[in-house]
């Protein structure tokens, strides 16, 4: 999935948050609904301006953004 064909960022749209091209539907919004248990079908019914490929592009974008990040567990210091 080449997310660059479907995801764009423009400072004039949602302060530059990544969105589905041609919409104001952010990657953050899509990921948030998926994280809350929504199915692809629920997203498509609620946001008819997007496609299944747009949802997959949002996931691919998020995966690529996390690829170079490292999760470091911070343990609470015992006093």
C-alpha positions in Angstrom: 0.0 0.0 0.0 1.5 3.3 -1.1 0.0 5.7 1.4 1.5 8.8 -0.2 -1.1 8.5 -3.0 -3.9 8.9 -0.4 -2.6 10.8 2.6 -1.6 14.5 2.5 -0.7 17.2 4.9 -1.4 20.9 4.4 -1.0 23.6 7.0 -4.3 25.2 5.8 -6.2 21.9 6.5 -6.6 20.8 10.2 -3.4 22.7 11.0 -1.3 20.3 8.9 -2.5 17.0 10.4 -2.3 14.1 7.9 -5.7 13.7 6.2 -7.2 11.6 3.5 -6.6 13.5 0.3 -9.5 15.7 -0.7 -11.2 15.5 2.7 -10.8 16.9 6.2 -10.9 13.3 7.6 -7.6 12.9 9.6 -5.5 9.8 10.0 -5.9 10.4 13.7 -9.7 10.2 13.5 -9.5 6.9 11.5 -7.0 5.3 13.9 -9.0 6.5 16.9 -12.2 4.9 15.7 -10.4 1.6 14.8 -8.8 1.6 18.3 -12.3 2.0 19.7 -13.4 -1.2 18.0 -15.1 0.2 14.9 -14.9 -2.0 11.8 -13.9 -0.8 8.4 -17.6 -1.1 7.4 -18.7 1.2 10.2 -16.1 3.8 9.1 -17.2 3.6 5.5 -20.9 4.0 6.4 -20.1 6.9 8.7 -17.7 8.6 6.4 -19.0 8.0 2.8 -16.2 10.2 1.3 -13.5 7.6 2.1 -12.8 4.1 0.7 -11.4 0.9 2.1 -8.1 1.9 0.4 -8.1 5.2 2.4 -8.4 3.3 5.6 -5.6 0.9 4.7 -3.5 4.0 3.7 -4.1 5.5 7.1 -2.9 2.3 8.7 0.2 2.1 6.4 1.0 5.7 7.2 0.8 5.0 11.0 3.0 1.9 10.6 5.6 3.7 8.7 5.7 6.6 11.2 6.2 4.1 14.0 8.9 2.2 12.1 11.7 4.5 13.1 10.4 5.2 16.5 11.5 3.3 19.6 9.3 2.5 22.6 11.2 2.9 25.8 9.6 1.7 28.9 10.1 4.2 31.7 9.9 2.7 35.1 8.7 4.8 38.0 11.6 5.5 40.4 11.1 4.0 43.8 11.6 6.6 46.5 
